[in-house]
Amino acid sequence: MNTPQKLGYRFPAEWEKHEATWLTYPYLDDSFPGKLDAIYPSYINFIKILSLSEKVRINVPDEVQKQKLIGQLYNAGVNLSQIELFMHPSNDVWCRDHGPAFVINPDAKDKKAIVNWDFNAWGGKYPSEFDNQIPDKIAAHFKLPVFHPGIVMEGGSVEFNGNGTILTSTACLLNNNRNAHLSKGHIEEYLCQYYGAEQILWLGDGIAGDDTDGHIDDITRFVNNDTVVTAVETNEYDENYLPLLDNLNELKKMRLLDDKQLNIIELPMPNPQYWEGRRLPASYANFYIANETVIVPTFRCIQDEVALDILAKVFPDRDIIGIDSVDIVWGFGSFHCLSQQEPLV
């Protein structure tokens, strides 16, 4: 059977040029109980910043929500010519996980294709029947080839260096609520075959409050081919202290395909965030790399500026923009979770 890897496709790194960013419009109160209206200022600002350097393609559930979004964008002064809306009903807002995974091969007849992994809402925690249809609908609209691996996978569980290496976590991908019938070796084979990779590196546990069972995009992110930023907690009494220390120690042992050691840059954790007594998965690592900017969640604490300064040094060719995520993280994610890049090819 032909797979993306056999056909010369690969999943590019996030810092490679985008044609667009895909989002899914938040409209269900269940996604942000008691806070849906509160998230819109930050969400619309996110769209506005993205639209300055790339198209923004947004899944909306119906005409009523479409008109509501258009009004919000107009009132915020967004250039509507940069916005494309698609009538695709959804169960939730986290497009990183249910959206299309675009792979590219500049030498192929079809230079771009979509991988449509099965999506079971993080181990069957929530409904996912509408979310699971979105990649096929996008592929049909743009007349793109689509691959169906037939196993559960989420975009937030994998991180790419654009040079053959994928970083992921055992807490998520080896969880029995994803692909209990598959061994670690089988999962690695699927990742390599369908993302066009050659090497899988594994970290351990995710951060407290993360109901995705340990997505990598809250922990450690590639920022170039051989460099990662990784979240660290300095308060040894915090529940994130030991898991993040273990992950840092694992990163120090890792080698890339050329046997090169990773460059590791430590990124602080924000002050713990809670809602109604529940710990939320707040992390500066959940930033999104757009064509001209890096959009970083902020949490109204002193570490915000520290994290922004670190990322400014890491991305000297992009503007670093912090957007308040105190309300958005109540949905258990932030800007990287909300978005999925479509590469330019």
N, C-alpha and C positions, 0 to 999 in steps of 0.2 A: 504494500500500500504506500502511495506517495504521501509523504509528510512535508511540512514546510522546510525542514532541514534538508531532506533529500532533493527538494526543488530549489535549494539555494536561498531560501528566505531566512530572515533573522528579525528579531525584535530589537529595534534600535534603542540606544540610551535616551533618557528623557531630555538631556541637554542638546540632542541633535535637533535640527530644524523641524518645526511643526507646520503643518498646513492649518491645523485647527486644534482646539481643545473641546472635548465632549463633556457635557454636564447633563444631569437629570434634575429637573425642577422640583424643589420641595413643595409639596402641597398637602400632605397628610399630617394631621396633628400627631398621629402615632409616631412619626419619625422624630419629633421634638416635642414631647408632651408638655403642654403649658408654655412653650417657648417658640412656636412656629413663627409668629409675627416678629419676635425679637431677633431672629436670625437674618431677616431679609436685608437690613442695611449692609451687613458684612457680605452677604451672598451677592448682592447686586454690585457692590464695590469690587468684589472678586471678578465678576464678569466684565466690569468696566475696564479694569486694568488689563485683563487678558485681551480684550478687543482692541487695545492700542497696538498690538503687534501680531495678532493672528485672528483668524475667524473663531467664533464660539458657536458650536452646534449643540443645541439643547433639546433634550427629550421632554415633551410636555404631554399631559394625559388627555386633554380635551380642549375644545375651543374656549371655554370659560377661563381655564387656567392660562391658556395662550394669551388671551387679551389682558389678563391680570399682569402677566410677566411683561408684555409689551409696554403697558402703562408704567410699571416700575422702572423699566429701562429708560423710557422716554423722560420720566421725571428726574432720573439721575444723570441725564445728559449723555447717555451711551449712544455711540454711532451705530444706528440700527442696521446699516449696510454691512456691518461686520457680524451680524447675528443671523443664524439660520435655525429655525424651529421645526421640529419633527413631531408629528402626532404619534407618540409611542407611549402607551400607558405603562406605568411602573408601580412597583410595590414600595420602593424606597428611593433614597436620593443618592446612594453611594455608587456613582458611575465607575469608579476605579475597579469595583468588583464585578458589576454586572454588565459593564459596557464592552465594546469591541476591543479585542487585542489585535492591533494592526502589526503585521509583519511585512517586510519589504524585500524586494529583489530588483534592483535597477536594470538587470539584464534580462528579466523575464518578460513575456508578452503582457502579463498582468503584473505590473510593478508593485502593486499593493494587494494584500489579501487580509482576511480576518480569521482569527482563531476564535471559535465560540466554545469555550469550556462550559461544562455544566455548572450552574450556580444554584446552591441549595440554601442560601441565606445563612452562611456561617454555621453549618452543621444542623440545619433544619430549625433554627430558632424562630424564624419569621416566615411569612408567605413569600414566595418568589416566582410564581407562575408568570407574571407579566415581565419582571426583570429578565427572566431567562430567555425571553423572546427577542429582546432588543438587538443583540448583535446580528441575528439573521435578518431582521428588518432593515438594519443599516446596510448590510451587504447587498440586499435586494435592491435598495434604493440607488446605490452607487454602482451596481452591477459588478461587484467584487467577488472573487472566489472566496469560499468559506470552508474552513476545516473544522471538523467536529471530533475532538479527541475522545469524548465519551466519558471523561472523568471530571470530578469536581476540582475547580481551581478558582482562585480569586486574584485580581490584579494587585491588591495590597499585600499579598503574601509573598511576592517575588520582586527582587530588585536587580537591575541590570547594569553592567559596566559598558555595554555596547561592543565588547571585545571577547565574547564567548563565555563570560562568567555570569552566573545567577547566584544571588545570595537569598537565602530563605530561612525559615525557622522550623525546628522539629515540633514545637508546641502546636503549630497550625497544621502543617502538611502531613504530619504523622498522627494527627488526631483521628480517632476512630469514627468521628462524625463526618469525615470527609470521604476517604477512600479506604475503608477498613480492609478491603480485599487485596490491597496492593502493598507490596513491600517498599522499603526505602529505595532500593535499587530500581524497582519498576517506576516509581514516581520520578526518579532522576531521569530515566529513559524518556518518559513522556515530556518532561520539561525540556530536555535537549532536542527531541524530535520536533516539538511543536513551537518552540521559541527559537530554534536555530542556535542553540548553545552547545558548549563542549564541557563545561565544568559547573558543578553545583557545590556551593559552600553553605554549611549549615550552622546557624546559631541555635540557641536554646529557647528560653521562655520570653514571652512578651511582657508588656508593662501592665501594672495593676489597672483594673477597670476596663480592659479591652475585651469586649464580648466577641471579637473575631478569633479568639484563642491564640493571639500572639502574632499579629501581622508585622512583617518586617519594616513597613513604612512608618511605624511609630518608634523604631529602635535604631536602625542603621541604614544609611543611604549612600550609594555611590555618588560622588560629585565629579569624578573623572575616571579614566580607565583604571587607575591604580590607587585611588584615594577614597576613603569613606569618612563620613562624619557619623559618630555614634553617641547615643544618649548615655549620660552618666549621672548618677545620683550621689551627691556628696554627704547627705544625711544618712548615717549608717543605721538609723532607727526607722527609716522609710522602707516600706515593703518593696520598693523598686531597687534598693541599694544592691542586694546580693545578685538578683538576676542580671542586672545591667553590668555589674562587675564581672560576673561569669562570662557574659557575652564579650566584654572588652578583652578579657584574657584569651578567649577563643580567637578573636580577630587577630591578636598578636601572633598566633601560631599559624595562621593561614598563609598559603602561597597561591599566587595566580598561575595561569597556564605557562608563563615564562619563568616560573619558580621565583618570581619577585615577591617580596613581602609587601603587604598593604601599608600605605601611608594612612595613619589613623589620627583623626582630629576629634577631640572630645567636645560634645555639645551638652550644655547643662540641661537639667530638667526644670520646668517651671514649678512654682509652688503647687502643692496638691490642690486639685479642683474637685469640688463635691456638688452634688445636687440631691437634695432630700436625703442626705446621709450616704449617698452612693459615690464611691470613687470613680472619677472619669478619666479616660485615657488621654490626658493632656500631654503633648510632646511637641517640641520645636522641630523634631525630625519629620513631621508631617507637612513639610513645605512642598510647594509645586514649582518646578522649573519651567517657566514659559520662555518664549523666544527672546524677550528683552528684559525680563524681570524674574526674580524669585519671590514668590508670595509665601509669607511665613505666618503661621498662627501665633498670636500673642495673647497673654493671659493676665494683663494688668498687674505684673509683679516686676521686681527689680531685674530678674534674669532675662526679661524681654530684650533689653538693650544689649546685654552680653551676647545672647544668641544671634541677634541681628548683626552685631559687629563681627562675630566669627564667620558668619555666612557671607558677609561683604568681602572678607579676605579670600574666601574660597571661590567666590564668583565675581572677580573684578570686572568682568565684561557685562554684568547685568546689574540692574537696580534692585536692591533688596527692599521689599515693601512688607511691613507688618500689618496684618489686619486682625482686629479683635475677634477671638474665637471662643470667648467665655461661654456664649450661648450655643454656638454651633457644636461644641464638643459634648454638649448634653445628648446629642444624637450618636455619640461614641465614635466620632471621627472629625477630620478637619479638611483642609484644602486639597491635600493629596488624595484623600479618600473620595472627595467630591468629583474628581476630574480624571479624565483619561486622554492622553495625547494621541493625535493622529499625525503621523510623520509626513513630511513633505518628501516626495520622491520624483 
